[in-house]
Amino acid sequence: MSFTHTVQPGESLWRLAGLYLGNCARWLELYNYHNAQCEQNGWFHKDLLRIEDPNLIFVGQRLRVPPRPRKPSLNPVTGRQADAGQMATPIDLKIEYTIGKDTPAIRYVQVNPDFTIKAEMSGKIAIELNSLDKYRHNLELLISKDRFQMKQKLGQIYDPAFSALVAKPEMVFESGRVTLHAPIAAKAKIGSYAVDVTASAPNHLIGVLKPPPASGSINVGSRKFKYNAEIEFKVDVVWHPVMRSRPEPLKVDSPQKVPAERSFSETTSSQATENNLGEVIAKIALVVVGTIICWPARLAAMIRPGSLYNMPFQHTIDPNRRPMA
């Protein structure tokens, strides 16, 4: 039996055909059926308006929706005819993210004044689009022939939901337990994850948690998603080393200044200068002493006859030398 639908914001004949007829490509049946109902019963239902342009319907407009088909229809997945009296099978599409297998494990770090908490998440998360237009999106992806374009479109639709689910959680450590306030647990309405940690080293605690599968829903922008998660957490708590106190400065009771210690180079240079000065003084002393001791002998030689100063002046004449003109 047919019924009436009131158009909501964001709806189209394509979306309504996927919602009520199970196949977005059957929008033309919805269009023809509504216009036929307007011509037959328009005089009775004054609020039924004929659709002139199938791409243009208005919010609040009332549409007549046909009953379920009684003739065989094509299954959009297999391409075969469905059994009589059954709707075409909707296309449900789930994207599964395998963490720690096809992609690296997701790591979180939170630094506190006394310790650091490190967490690692692995497992798989299956996400499914749950908006009214999901069948249209799924059909477009199914009939797409360009794999690169299909992969790019999948990332644009599902990656924001995945990023919101695995966002960094708030981690609290107390009484041998680390509590993870993760979005993936909050959206499933299970509160948070609690991981018990035990000592593996003097300053190191570790723990592992594999919680039961979680199912929930999340909204990202105008799209709604539902998900199933089977994940595992590995948690490390590392205590920071205690810093030793600095030595106190030397206290001097008297206000007298403490002489500064000279460096090795300064001491060496001063000692060398003192040694050279001593050698010079010693040489001067030897000269003075030698002069004093030898001076009387020299004086006597000067006074004695035949000395150097009493010798006659001698001059040798060269016979071969000619006189100057």
C-alpha positions in Angstrom: 0.0 0.0 0.0 1.3 3.4 -0.9 1.9 6.2 1.6 2.9 9.9 1.7 6.4 11.2 2.5 7.2 14.8 3.5 10.4 16.1 2.0 13.2 17.0 4.5 16.3 19.2 4.0 19.0 17.5 1.8 16.7 14.9 0.3 16.3 14.1 -3.4 14.4 11.6 -5.5 17.6 9.6 -5.8 18.0 9.4 -2.0 14.3 8.6 -1.4 14.3 5.8 -4.1 17.3 4.2 -2.3 15.5 4.6 1.1 12.0 3.2 0.1 12.7 1.2 -3.1 16.1 -0.2 -2.1 17.8 1.1 -5.3 18.7 4.7 -5.9 18.6 4.1 -9.7 14.8 3.6 -9.4 14.1 7.3 -8.8 12.2 7.5 -12.1 9.6 5.0 -10.7 9.1 7.3 -7.7 8.8 10.3 -10.0 6.2 8.7 -12.4 4.2 7.3 -9.5 3.9 10.6 -7.7 2.8 12.5 -10.8 0.2 9.8 -11.6 -1.2 10.0 -8.1 -1.4 13.8 -8.5 -3.5 13.4 -11.7 -5.8 10.8 -10.3 -6.3 12.1 -6.7 -5.2 15.7 -6.9 -8.7 16.9 -6.6 -9.0 15.1 -3.3 -5.5 15.8 -1.9 -5.1 19.6 -2.4 -1.5 19.5 -1.0 -0.2 17.2 -3.7 1.8 19.1 -6.3 3.1 17.6 -9.5 6.9 17.4 -9.9 7.9 19.3 -13.0 11.6 19.0 -12.7 12.9 15.7 -11.1 16.1 17.5 -9.9 14.1 20.1 -8.0 11.9 19.2 -5.0 11.1 21.4 -2.1 11.3 21.1 1.7 7.8 20.3 3.1 6.5 19.0 -0.3 4.4 15.8 0.1 5.3 12.9 -2.2 3.4 9.7 -2.9 5.6 6.6 -2.5 4.7 3.4 -4.4 4.3 0.1 -2.6 6.8 -2.7 -2.8 7.2 -4.1 -6.3 5.4 -7.3 -7.3 7.4 -8.0 -10.4 11.0 -9.2 -10.5 13.7 -6.5 -10.3 17.4 -6.5 -10.9 19.7 -6.9 -7.9 22.3 -4.2 -8.2 25.0 -6.4 -6.6 24.6 -9.6 -8.6 22.9 -8.2 -11.7 20.3 -11.0 -11.6 16.5 -10.8 -11.1 15.3 -10.9 -7.5 12.4 -13.0 -6.4 8.9 -11.7 -7.0 7.5 -9.7 -4.2 10.9 -8.8 -2.8 12.7 -5.4 -2.8 16.1 -5.0 -4.5 18.9 -5.8 -2.0 20.4 -2.5 -0.7 24.2 -2.2 -1.1 25.8 -2.2 2.4 29.5 -1.2 2.3 31.9 -1.5 5.2 35.5 -0.3 5.2 37.8 -2.2 7.5 40.9 -0.6 8.9 43.6 -3.1 10.1 45.9 -1.4 12.5 49.3 -2.9 13.2 49.0 -5.2 10.2 48.5 -3.3 6.9 49.2 0.0 8.6 51.6 0.8 11.6 50.2 0.7 15.1 48.9 3.9 16.5 51.0 5.3 19.3 50.2 7.9 21.9 52.6 9.7 24.3 51.7 11.8 27.3 54.4 13.5 29.4 53.8 14.3 33.1 56.1 15.9 35.6 57.1 12.6 37.3 56.5 10.0 34.6 55.6 9.4 30.9 52.7 7.3 29.6 53.1 5.5 26.3 50.2 3.6 24.7 50.0 1.6 21.5 46.7 0.5 19.8 46.3 -2.3 17.2 43.5 -4.3 15.9 40.7 -3.6 13.3 37.9 -1.1 13.0 35.0 -1.6 10.5 33.2 1.6 9.6 29.9 1.8 7.7 28.2 4.9 6.4 24.8 5.3 8.1 23.4 8.4 6.4 20.3 8.4 4.2 22.3 8.7 1.1 24.6 5.7 1.9 23.1 3.6 -0.9 23.7 6.3 -3.5 27.3 6.6 -2.4 27.8 2.8 -2.3 26.3 2.4 -5.8 28.5 5.1 -7.2 31.5 3.3 -5.7 30.3 -0.1 -7.0 29.9 1.0 -10.6 33.1 3.1 -10.6 35.7 1.7 -13.1 38.6 3.9 -12.0 40.1 2.2 -8.9 42.3 5.2 -8.1 39.3 7.5 -8.1 37.3 4.9 -6.0 40.1 4.7 -3.4 40.3 8.4 -3.2 36.6 8.8 -2.7 36.6 6.1 0.0 39.3 8.0 1.8 37.4 11.3 1.6 34.2 9.6 3.1 35.6 7.2 5.7 39.0 8.6 6.8 37.6 11.5 8.8 35.5 9.1 10.8 38.5 6.8 11.4 40.6 9.8 12.5 37.9 10.9 15.0 37.7 7.4 16.5 41.5 7.0 17.0 42.1 10.5 18.2 44.6 10.8 21.1 42.9 9.8 24.4 43.4 11.4 27.8 45.6 9.0 29.9 45.5 9.0 33.7 47.8 6.9 35.9 47.1 6.1 39.5 47.2 3.1 41.8 48.9 0.8 39.3 46.3 1.4 36.6 46.2 3.6 33.4 42.8 4.8 32.4 42.3 5.7 28.7 39.5 8.1 27.9 39.4 7.1 24.2 36.7 8.4 21.8 36.3 4.8 20.4 35.0 3.8 23.9 33.0 6.9 24.6 31.1 6.6 21.3 30.3 3.0 22.1 29.0 4.2 25.6 31.3 1.9 27.5 33.0 4.8 29.4 36.8 4.3 29.2 39.5 1.5 29.1 41.4 0.6 32.3 44.8 -1.1 31.9 46.5 -2.7 34.9 50.3 -2.2 34.8 53.0 -4.1 36.7 56.7 -3.5 37.2 59.1 -4.9 34.6 62.1 -2.8 35.7 62.8 -0.5 38.6 61.4 2.6 36.8 59.2 0.8 34.2 55.6 -0.5 34.3 53.8 -2.3 31.5 50.3 -3.6 30.8 48.2 -5.1 28.0 44.4 -4.9 27.5 42.2 -6.6 24.9 38.7 -5.4 25.6 35.5 -7.0 24.2 34.4 -5.9 20.8 32.7 -2.4 20.8 30.0 -1.1 18.6 28.8 2.5 18.3 28.0 5.4 16.1 29.8 8.7 15.4 28.8 11.9 13.5 31.4 13.7 11.3 30.0 16.8 9.7 26.7 15.9 8.0 27.5 12.2 7.7 26.6 9.5 10.2 28.7 6.3 10.7 28.4 3.1 12.7 31.4 1.0 13.6 32.6 -2.2 15.1 36.0 -2.3 16.9 38.2 -5.2 18.0 41.3 -3.5 19.4 44.2 -4.1 21.8 46.2 -1.7 23.9 49.8 -1.9 25.2 50.7 0.6 27.8 54.1 1.7 29.3 54.7 3.9 32.3 58.3 5.2 32.6 59.3 7.1 35.8 61.6 10.1 35.4 65.0 9.9 37.1 65.3 12.0 40.3 67.6 15.0 39.8 70.4 15.4 42.5 70.5 18.7 44.3 73.3 21.1 43.4 76.3 21.6 45.8 76.0 24.7 48.1 78.5 27.5 47.5 81.5 27.9 49.8 80.8 30.0 52.8 83.6 32.4 54.1 83.4 33.5 57.7 85.7 36.5 57.4 85.2 39.2 54.8 88.8 38.9 53.7 89.3 38.1 50.1 90.5 34.6 49.2 93.5 34.9 46.9 92.8 33.4 43.5 94.8 30.4 42.5 97.2 31.1 39.6 97.0 28.9 36.6 99.8 26.5 35.6 100.9 28.7 32.7 101.1 31.8 34.9 103.1 29.9 37.5 105.5 28.5 34.8 106.1 31.9 33.2 106.8 33.7 36.5 109.3 31.0 37.5 111.1 31.3 34.2 111.3 35.1 34.6 112.8 34.7 38.1 115.4 32.1 36.9 116.5 34.4 34.0 116.9 37.4 36.4 119.0 35.2 38.7 121.3 34.2 35.9 121.8 37.9 34.8 122.7 38.9 38.4 125.1 36.0 38.7 126.9 37.0 35.5 127.2 40.6 36.5 128.6 39.6 39.9 131.3 37.4 38.2 132.3 40.3 35.9 132.6 42.7 38.8 134.6 40.2 40.9 136.9 39.3 38.0 137.5 43.0 37.3 138.4 43.7 40.9 140.8 40.8 41.1 142.6 41.4 37.7 142.8 45.2 37.9 146.0 45.6 40.1 148.0 43.2 37.7 147.0 45.2 34.7 147.9 48.5 36.4 151.4 47.2 37.3 152.0 46.0 33.8 151.2 49.5 32.5 153.8 51.2 34.9 156.6 48.6 34.4 159.2 49.4 31.7 158.9 47.6 28.5 155.3 47.5 28.9 152.9 47.9 26.0 152.8 51.7 26.6 156.6 52.2 26.8 157.5 50.4 23.5 159.1 52.7 20.8 157.1 53.6 17.7 158.2 51.4 14.8 157.6 52.0 11.1 158.6 49.7 8.2 159.4 51.4 4.8 158.6 49.5 1.6 161.4 50.1 -0.9 159.3 49.1 -3.8 156.6 51.7 -3.2 156.9 54.8 -5.2 156.3 58.2 -3.8 153.1 60.0 -4.5 153.2 62.7 -7.2 
